[in-house]
Amino acid sequence: QVPVLQTNNGPGLTGLMTIAAHLVRQARKDQLLGSTAEEKAVVQQWLEYRVTRVNGGSSKEDTRTILKDLNMHLEDKVYLAGNIFTLADILMYYGLHHIMVDLTVQEKEKYLNVSRWFNHIQHYPGVRQHLSSVVFIKNRLYTNAH
């Protein structure tokens, strides 16, 4: 189901990315869309990924692929677009919340970079809203030692 935003002036807006970008501009928070051309492209890429892969993915295999992709991407980054908090982080957080809530402690450890990023985003001021807080343990259950 595709979201629709009815505006007072003009036709309604359709689609998650379109509505979100419109609201960001209306709030004069354009930095959430990226500052440089490269950041803007990366934000768009992750918003597209959110709509095409996360919204579309429903099987266990889809979920594993999404978490694996994100885990690799976040290996050396604080946020999806590198070192800046963007709309991509917010919308991906909302898209993944139902998945992260159901992960076991072992699964959260398997996707450590995603867990670190998700925990960081859920504590970002104003992001979590009505969603439940996902608990992450601070101590690793397993070490790499054999």
Secondary structure by P-SEA (a helix, b strand, c coil): cbbbbbbccccccccaaaaaaaaaaaacccccccccaaaaaaaaaaaaaaaccccccccaaaaaaaaaaaaaaaccccccccccccaaaaaaaaaaaaaaaaccaaaaaaaaaaaaaaaaaaacccccccccbbbbbccccccccc
